[in-house]
Amino acid sequence: MTANHKGVTLVGTPCQIIAAAKMEHYPETLGESPVDFKLGLFCMENFSHSYLKEFLKQNEIEMDDVDQFRVEKGHFWAYLKNGDVFKTPLSKAKACMRKNCQVCVDYTSELADLSVGSVGSAQGWSTLIARTEKGLKALQNAENKGYIETKPLEQSGLKLLENLANKKKKENKGEIRKRESVARPVIYRRYMSDAEFETEVASCQFDDLKSDVIDIGGCVLCGACYYACPENIISIEDRKPQLKGNCPPECNLCYVACPRTYVSQEVLNRDLDQKALGDYLKIVSARATNVEGQDGGVATALLNYILDENVTEEVVVVDKSEENPWKPEAILTSDTEEVKKAAGTKYSACPVFKVLKDNDNKEKEVS
């Protein structure tokens, strides 16, 4: 954690959680991690906001008319404010998918402290996976203090979840092999130790990040490169990071932090490839006791617990832009009302680490 962030919970997709895990693993290189607790989301794919907007327009729907998006049961759903429902096979909506999602083999945020998603549990409930002692403690305390209630996950639900997770692993491993066969490297899945990682990335700068990740459609738009840059010369425009200056000699921090460059075995053990849901300590169905929300409001209830009990001082969540309908916008907050307002899945990528760096810079200006 930085001096300005004595405790931050990150709510993120699997790729964003990998970036947070890399930051946590390399404090001597990247500085102390800004993220103290990782709340991971289940994620099959994310969509380009601009492509999704155009796709809906082709179906005579404006983004501003949508009240909620859902991806489930093999379909893409848009619930409109007037009560109408737009439903289309997910295969048609996949034209809007971001290319980086096709090489991700993590469905349930396997490197998080706690993972949450709707698949596997009954309607109105979420599936909650505790992966670390820190995550297990948060789950137990949130239940003991009345923020959530839990029940055992039914075997049929567990089997469904495992099948979906394995489906993503199998299909996207195939995509990785396909890209590799035409010399488009997918380097984050390479098997290497920390020592090998340090050798590989020693001379890699933003130009290498651009050629190895950004230009080939591997960027997840998480903002880790923006956060890690000590010179503040990386900017994130609408769709991808750009360099607005010259990298100083021997600086490789953006390349180290990126979740789509090399990820060592010590960060992401490749044994997880053989486990549908990764490693975990406990898995349950859960719902919030005092929060109404998507899939039982569990993520919101957990964040309320985290803030109320000072597990961390602030949380990073993704809200919607007020100016651009359904455009995701990361916010850093300690206000549970803002957390409630940001509830619900946005299904588009967002630079979650950017808000941490921007807040650091604002605090430096004030001081």
DRENLUMDREN-979023 format. One record per residue (C-alpha): residue number from 0; residue in three letters; x, y, z. Coordinates in Angstrom, 3 decimals. Example, Ala and Ser with C-alpha at 12.3 -4.5 7.8 and 13.67 -1.06 7.14 Angstrom:
REC   num   residuo          u          v          w
REC     0       ALA     12.300     -4.500      7.800
REC     1       SER     13.670     -1.060      7.140
This chain:
REC   num   residuo          u          v          w
REC     0       MET      0.000      0.000      0.000
REC     1       THR      1.179      3.535     -0.718
REC     2       ALA      1.371      6.264      1.876
REC     3       ASN     -1.861      7.739      0.524
REC     4       HIS     -3.742      4.441      0.496
REC     5       LYS     -3.470      2.796      3.894
REC     6       GLY     -6.058      0.276      2.780
REC     7       VAL     -7.914     -0.210     -0.494
REC     8       THR    -10.268     -2.964     -1.591
REC     9       LEU    -10.343     -3.551     -5.328
REC    10       VAL    -13.467     -4.965     -6.934
REC    11       GLY    -12.280     -6.390    -10.223
REC    12       THR    -12.468     -8.903    -13.022
REC    13       PRO     -9.953    -11.777    -13.211
REC    14       CYS     -7.447     -9.827    -15.323
REC    15       GLN     -7.594     -6.836    -12.972
REC    16       ILE     -7.088     -9.171    -10.023
REC    17       ILE     -3.980    -10.627    -11.732
REC    18       ALA     -2.564     -7.108    -12.014
REC    19       ALA     -3.222     -6.537     -8.310
REC    20       ALA     -1.531     -9.874     -7.508
REC    21       LYS      1.555     -8.859     -9.519
REC    22       MET      1.744     -5.532     -7.679
REC    23       GLU      1.490     -7.354     -4.376
REC    24       HIS      4.207     -9.823     -5.398
REC    25       TYR      6.822     -7.302     -6.576
REC    26       PRO      6.908     -4.526     -3.917
REC    27       GLU     10.656     -4.010     -4.300
REC    28       THR     10.159     -3.185     -7.976
REC    29       LEU      6.715     -1.577     -8.083
REC    30       GLY      6.496     -0.160     -4.574
REC    31       GLU      4.083     -1.284     -1.904
REC    32       SER      0.796     -2.412     -3.417
REC    33       PRO     -2.160     -0.011     -3.261
REC    34       VAL     -4.554     -2.976     -2.910
REC    35       ASP     -4.968     -4.685      0.445
REC    36       PHE     -8.068     -6.759     -0.328
REC    37       LYS     -9.114     -8.277     -3.664
REC    38       LEU    -12.823     -8.913     -4.311
REC    39       GLY    -12.945    -10.748     -7.635
REC    40       LEU    -15.900    -11.106     -9.978
REC    41       PHE    -16.887    -14.039    -12.163
REC    42       CYS    -16.299    -13.019    -15.768
REC    43       MET    -16.701    -14.873    -19.048
REC    44       GLU    -16.039    -11.814    -21.234
REC    45       ASN    -16.234     -8.025    -21.365
REC    46       PHE    -17.510     -5.893    -24.210
REC    47       SER    -16.232     -2.803    -25.966
REC    48       HIS    -18.486      0.060    -24.883
REC    49       SER    -18.432      1.642    -28.332
REC    50       TYR    -19.126     -1.653    -30.137
REC    51       LEU    -21.893     -2.528    -27.684
REC    52       LYS    -23.458      0.891    -28.184
REC    53       GLU    -23.436      0.380    -31.957
REC    54       PHE    -24.782     -3.177    -31.645
REC    55       LEU    -27.743     -1.970    -29.604
REC    56       LYS    -28.377      0.895    -32.014
REC    57       GLN    -28.589     -1.637    -34.854
REC    58       ASN    -31.377     -3.231    -32.822
REC    59       GLU    -33.069      0.157    -32.321
REC    60       ILE    -32.014      0.474    -28.679
REC    61       GLU    -30.217      3.444    -27.128
REC    62       MET    -27.802      2.841    -24.230
REC    63       ASP    -29.633      5.455    -22.179
REC    64       ASP    -32.800      3.342    -22.365
REC    65       VAL    -31.154      0.315    -20.692
REC    66       ASP    -31.780     -0.286    -16.999
REC    67       GLN    -29.725     -3.490    -16.626
REC    68       PHE    -27.547     -5.837    -18.674
REC    69       ARG    -27.256     -9.570    -18.051
REC    70       VAL    -25.284    -12.403    -19.620
REC    71       GLU    -26.779    -15.778    -18.710
REC    72       LYS    -28.248    -18.976    -20.141
REC    73       GLY    -26.349    -18.506    -23.404
REC    74       HIS    -27.969    -15.154    -24.123
REC    75       PHE    -27.249    -11.454    -23.817
REC    76       TRP    -30.092     -9.552    -22.152
REC    77       ALA    -30.851     -5.851    -21.958
REC    78       TYR    -33.660     -4.882    -19.595
REC    79       LEU    -35.080     -1.539    -20.675
REC    80       LYS    -36.411      1.215    -18.461
REC    81       ASN    -39.846      0.961    -20.107
REC    82       GLY    -40.144     -2.679    -19.055
REC    83       ASP    -39.228     -4.232    -22.419
REC    84       VAL    -36.553     -6.936    -22.596
REC    85       PHE    -34.076     -7.363    -25.457
REC    86       LYS    -32.686    -10.880    -25.732
REC    87       THR    -30.212    -12.199    -28.282
REC    88       PRO    -27.968    -15.282    -28.500
REC    89       LEU    -24.614    -14.561    -26.908
REC    90       SER    -22.946    -15.676    -30.148
REC    91       LYS    -24.319    -12.548    -31.835
REC    92       ALA    -23.202    -10.224    -29.035
REC    93       LYS    -19.690    -11.719    -29.103
REC    94       ALA    -18.893     -9.395    -32.015
REC    95       CYS    -18.630     -6.722    -29.300
REC    96       MET    -16.223     -8.768    -27.141
REC    97       ARG    -12.791     -7.310    -26.390
REC    98       LYS    -10.042     -9.395    -28.014
REC    99       ASN     -8.112     -9.823    -24.760
REC   100       CYS    -11.004    -11.782    -23.248
REC   101       GLN    -10.438    -14.581    -25.757
REC   102       VAL     -7.098    -15.530    -24.167
REC   103       CYS     -8.186    -15.369    -20.521
REC   104       VAL     -8.646    -18.788    -18.888
REC   105       ASP     -9.838    -17.543    -15.494
REC   106       TYR    -13.612    -17.423    -15.003
REC   107       THR    -13.871    -17.046    -11.214
REC   108       SER    -11.024    -14.626    -10.310
REC   109       GLU     -8.759    -17.342     -8.961
REC   110       LEU     -6.208    -14.925     -7.391
REC   111       ALA     -8.772    -12.939     -5.379
REC   112       ASP     -9.274    -13.087     -1.615
REC   113       LEU    -13.007    -13.508     -2.204
REC   114       SER    -14.738    -14.262     -5.515
REC   115       VAL    -18.409    -13.597     -6.203
REC   116       GLY    -20.816    -14.289     -9.061
REC   117       SER    -24.326    -15.488     -9.770
REC   118       VAL    -23.593    -18.802    -11.503
REC   119       GLY    -24.227    -21.905     -9.405
REC   120       SER    -26.669    -20.367     -6.951
REC   121       ALA    -30.440    -19.963     -7.001
REC   122       GLN    -32.038    -16.756     -8.254
REC   123       GLY    -31.539    -13.992     -5.700
REC   124       TRP    -28.364    -15.616     -4.358
REC   125       SER    -24.694    -15.413     -5.314
REC   126       THR    -21.904    -17.941     -5.219
REC   127       LEU    -19.154    -16.799     -2.857
REC   128       ILE    -15.672    -18.353     -2.877
REC   129       ALA    -13.153    -17.705     -0.091
REC   130       ARG     -9.640    -18.336     -1.418
REC   131       THR     -7.333    -16.923      1.272
REC   132       GLU     -7.409    -16.755      5.052
REC   133       LYS     -8.089    -13.041      4.699
REC   134       GLY    -11.041    -13.778      2.429
REC   135       LEU    -12.392    -16.522      4.681
REC   136       LYS    -12.235    -14.231      7.704
REC   137       ALA    -14.138    -11.516      5.815
REC   138       LEU    -16.823    -14.003      4.753
REC   139       GLN    -17.268    -15.345      8.280
REC   140       ASN    -17.295    -11.920      9.918
REC   141       ALA    -19.702    -10.467      7.354
REC   142       GLU    -22.078    -13.334      8.102
REC   143       ASN    -21.616    -13.123     11.884
REC   144       LYS    -22.328     -9.389     11.843
REC   145       GLY    -25.468     -9.820      9.753
REC   146       TYR    -24.362     -8.354      6.422
REC   147       ILE    -24.947    -11.604      4.536
REC   148       GLU    -26.520    -14.991      5.081
REC   149       THR    -25.128    -18.172      3.560
REC   150       LYS    -26.122    -21.733      2.822
REC   151       PRO    -24.265    -24.678      1.293
REC   152       LEU    -23.846    -24.558     -2.475
REC   153       GLU    -25.847    -27.383     -4.022
REC   154       GLN    -23.879    -30.024     -5.937
REC   155       SER    -25.800    -29.280     -9.112
REC   156       GLY    -24.806    -25.626     -8.818
REC   157       LEU    -21.169    -26.482     -8.174
REC   158       LYS    -21.157    -28.781    -11.208
REC   159       LEU    -22.637    -26.052    -13.415
REC   160       LEU    -20.035    -23.555    -12.209
REC   161       GLU    -17.193    -26.004    -12.795
REC   162       ASN    -18.486    -26.806    -16.282
REC   163       LEU    -18.587    -23.126    -17.271
REC   164       ALA    -15.143    -22.473    -15.826
REC   165       ASN    -13.699    -25.491    -17.650
REC   166       LYS    -15.426    -24.393    -20.859
REC   167       LYS    -13.666    -21.029    -20.694
REC   168       LYS    -10.326    -22.680    -19.976
REC   169       LYS    -10.669    -25.144    -22.858
REC   170       GLU    -11.952    -22.705    -25.483
REC   171       ASN     -9.517    -19.938    -24.676
REC   172       LYS     -6.534    -22.265    -24.462
REC   173       GLY     -7.493    -23.194    -28.012
REC   174       GLU     -7.517    -19.509    -28.952
REC   175       ILE     -4.080    -19.095    -27.383
REC   176       ARG     -2.730    -21.976    -29.463
REC   177       LYS     -4.348    -20.494    -32.569
REC   178       ARG     -2.725    -17.100    -32.021
REC   179       GLU      0.629    -18.634    -31.209
REC   180       SER      0.504    -20.647    -34.449
REC   181       VAL      0.477    -17.412    -36.467
REC   182       ALA      3.198    -15.772    -34.357
REC   183       ARG      0.966    -13.589    -32.199
REC   184       PRO      2.484    -14.209    -28.754
REC   185       VAL      0.293    -14.651    -25.697
REC   186       ILE      3.105    -14.282    -23.238
REC   187       TYR      1.208    -14.144    -19.947
REC   188       ARG      0.650    -17.899    -20.100
REC   189       ARG      4.362    -18.749    -20.417
REC   190       TYR      5.766    -21.038    -17.730
REC   191       MET      8.613    -19.313    -15.881
REC   192       SER     10.040    -18.700    -12.420
REC   193       ASP     10.505    -15.321    -10.767
REC   194       ALA     14.188    -15.411    -11.696
REC   195       GLU     13.326    -16.048    -15.355
REC   196       PHE     10.683    -13.309    -15.204
REC   197       GLU     13.185    -10.760    -13.931
REC   198       THR     15.581    -11.640    -16.745
REC   199       GLU     12.896    -11.446    -19.435
REC   200       VAL     11.521     -8.070    -18.368
REC   201       ALA     14.803     -6.387    -17.405
REC   202       SER     14.987     -4.248    -20.556
REC   203       CYS     11.298     -4.124    -21.500
REC   204       GLN      9.767     -0.647    -21.688
REC   205       PHE      6.537      0.850    -23.006
REC   206       ASP      7.461      0.168    -26.646
REC   207       ASP      7.718     -3.516    -25.745
REC   208       LEU      4.397     -3.346    -23.885
REC   209       LYS      2.863     -1.787    -26.980
REC   210       SER      4.160     -4.473    -29.351
REC   211       ASP      3.688     -7.462    -27.014
REC   212       VAL      0.289     -6.587    -25.582
REC   213       ILE     -1.470     -3.446    -26.806
REC   214       ASP     -1.037     -3.744    -30.580
REC   215       ILE     -2.098     -7.402    -30.702
REC   216       GLY     -5.326     -6.924    -28.763
REC   217       GLY     -4.071     -8.174    -25.412
REC   218       CYS     -4.582     -5.011    -23.337
REC   219       VAL     -7.256     -5.423    -20.653
REC   220       LEU     -7.477     -1.652    -20.052
REC   221       CYS     -6.900     -2.104    -16.303
REC   222       GLY     -4.631      0.944    -15.892
REC   223       ALA     -1.820     -0.926    -14.124
REC   224       CYS      0.757      0.551    -16.520
REC   225       TYR     -0.626      4.039    -15.858
REC   226       TYR     -0.430      3.471    -12.117
REC   227       ALA      3.094      2.040    -12.160
REC   228       CYS      4.680      4.708    -14.398
REC   229       PRO      6.934      6.881    -12.164
REC   230       GLU      7.259      9.567    -14.843
REC   231       ASN      3.502     10.086    -15.376
REC   232       ILE      4.002      9.834    -19.148
REC   233       ILE      1.450      7.100    -19.848
REC   234       SER     -2.063      8.235    -20.621
REC   235       ILE     -5.147      6.113    -21.129
REC   236       GLU     -7.337      7.393    -23.885
REC   237       ASP    -10.728      5.938    -24.698
REC   238       ARG     -9.509      2.492    -25.708
REC   239       LYS     -5.803      1.952    -24.972
REC   240       PRO     -2.737      3.295    -23.133
REC   241       GLN     -0.448      5.712    -24.974
REC   242       LEU      2.992      7.138    -24.246
REC   243       LYS      3.248     10.928    -23.956
REC   244       GLY      6.988     11.232    -23.380
REC   245       ASN     10.223      9.259    -23.271
REC   246       CYS     10.865      6.319    -20.944
REC   247       PRO     13.931      6.891    -18.746
REC   248       PRO     16.737      4.331    -19.166
REC   249       GLU     16.181      0.976    -17.449
REC   250       CYS     12.605      1.751    -16.322
REC   251       ASN     10.386     -1.280    -16.928
REC   252       LEU      7.629     -0.772    -14.360
REC   253       CYS      4.731     -0.616    -16.821
REC   254       TYR      5.816     -3.926    -18.310
REC   255       VAL      6.210     -5.554    -14.894
REC   256       ALA      2.766     -4.452    -13.692
REC   257       CYS      0.762     -5.450    -16.782
REC   258       PRO     -1.325     -8.624    -16.278
REC   259       ARG     -0.856     -9.622    -19.918
REC   260       THR      2.948     -9.646    -19.944
REC   261       TYR      4.802    -12.559    -18.341
REC   262       VAL      3.270    -13.839    -15.092
REC   263       SER      5.581    -16.063    -13.080
REC   264       GLN      4.695    -19.376    -11.489
REC   265       GLU      5.046    -17.745     -8.067
REC   266       VAL      2.209    -15.355     -8.928
REC   267       LEU      0.006    -17.608    -11.056
REC   268       ASN      0.707    -21.275    -10.462
REC   269       ARG      0.006    -23.192    -13.644
REC   270       ASP     -1.447    -26.030    -11.558
REC   271       LEU     -4.555    -23.829    -11.497
REC   272       ASP     -5.056    -24.622    -15.177
REC   273       GLN     -6.086    -28.110    -14.103
REC   274       LYS     -8.550    -26.873    -11.465
REC   275       ALA    -11.881    -25.536    -12.693
REC   276       LEU    -12.260    -22.988     -9.901
REC   277       GLY     -8.651    -22.639     -8.778
REC   278       ASP     -7.732    -23.097     -5.106
REC   279       TYR    -10.219    -22.177     -2.403
REC   280       LEU    -10.988    -22.718      1.259
REC   281       LYS    -14.775    -22.468      1.227
REC   282       ILE    -17.594    -22.064     -1.287
REC   283       VAL    -21.192    -21.130     -0.399
REC   284       SER    -24.344    -19.525     -1.702
REC   285       ALA    -24.938    -16.112     -0.149
REC   286       ARG    -27.291    -13.166     -0.203
REC   287       ALA    -27.376     -9.804      1.511
REC   288       THR    -29.653     -9.313      4.493
REC   289       ASN    -30.211     -5.552      4.212
REC   290       VAL    -29.288     -4.702      0.616
REC   291       GLU    -31.366     -5.197     -2.492
REC   292       GLY    -29.269     -5.690     -5.573
REC   293       GLN    -28.250     -7.811     -8.527
REC   294       ASP    -27.793    -11.476     -7.593
REC   295       GLY    -28.655    -10.921     -3.951
REC   296       GLY    -26.605     -7.753     -3.409
REC   297       VAL    -23.702     -9.762     -1.979
REC   298       ALA    -20.860     -7.692     -3.433
REC   299       THR    -22.439     -4.486     -2.116
REC   300       ALA    -23.061     -6.026      1.314
REC   301       LEU    -19.454     -7.230      1.536
REC   302       LEU    -18.169     -3.777      0.634
REC   303       ASN    -20.440     -2.234      3.258
REC   304       TYR    -18.969     -4.635      5.812
REC   305       ILE    -15.409     -3.825      4.666
REC   306       LEU    -15.966     -0.079      5.066
REC   307       ASP    -18.080     -0.207      8.232
REC   308       GLU    -15.588     -2.482      9.995
REC   309       ASN    -12.540     -0.665      8.570
REC   310       VAL    -11.124     -3.784      6.908
REC   311       THR     -9.835     -1.228      4.410
REC   312       GLU    -10.381      2.517      4.441
REC   313       GLU    -11.542      2.825      0.823
REC   314       VAL    -12.813      0.699     -2.044
REC   315       VAL    -12.462      0.923     -5.810
REC   316       VAL    -15.756      0.195     -7.562
REC   317       VAL    -17.029      0.811    -11.076
REC   318       ASP    -19.932      3.214    -11.512
REC   319       LYS    -21.534      4.515    -14.706
REC   320       SER    -20.567      7.837    -16.275
REC   321       GLU    -23.272     10.472    -15.892
REC   322       GLU    -22.381     12.008    -19.261
REC   323       ASN    -22.066      8.817    -21.321
REC   324       PRO    -24.747      6.158    -20.597
REC   325       TRP    -23.291      2.856    -19.345
REC   326       LYS    -19.719      4.044    -19.871
REC   327       PRO    -17.906      2.451    -16.899
REC   328       GLU    -16.072      4.817    -14.576
REC   329       ALA    -13.946      3.719    -11.623
REC   330       ILE    -14.345      5.600     -8.350
REC   331       LEU    -12.396      5.480     -5.087
REC   332       THR    -14.703      5.900     -2.146
REC   333       SER    -15.276      5.321      1.560
REC   334       ASP    -18.993      6.146      1.248
REC   335       THR    -21.343      3.163      1.407
REC   336       GLU    -24.027      5.167     -0.422
REC   337       GLU    -21.682      5.562     -3.391
REC   338       VAL    -21.022      1.822     -3.239
REC   339       LYS    -24.756      1.128     -3.425
REC   340       LYS    -25.139      3.535     -6.337
REC   341       ALA    -22.368      1.735     -8.257
REC   342       ALA    -23.919     -1.718     -7.825
REC   343       GLY    -24.570     -3.868    -10.880
REC   344       THR    -22.430     -5.317    -13.667
REC   345       LYS    -21.320     -2.934    -16.435
REC   346       TYR    -19.887     -5.549    -18.853
REC   347       SER    -17.314     -3.112    -20.255
REC   348       ALA    -13.625     -2.643    -19.462
REC   349       CYS    -12.500      0.171    -17.182
REC   350       PRO     -9.041      1.341    -15.965
REC   351       VAL     -9.578      0.639    -12.271
REC   352       PHE     -5.974      1.456    -11.271
REC   353       LYS     -6.135      4.869    -12.932
REC   354       VAL     -8.355      6.267    -10.183
REC   355       LEU     -5.732      5.348     -7.552
REC   356       LYS     -2.951      7.178     -9.400
REC   357       ASP     -5.171     10.190    -10.103
REC   358       ASN     -6.074     10.389     -6.425
REC   359       ASP     -2.379     10.186     -5.467
REC   360       ASN     -1.586     13.057     -7.801
REC   361       LYS     -4.433     15.197     -6.426
REC   362       GLU     -3.257     14.641     -2.850
REC   363       LYS      0.320     15.581     -3.806
REC   364       GLU     -0.963     18.814     -5.375
REC   365       VAL     -2.879     19.690     -2.205
REC   366       SER      0.061     18.933      0.065
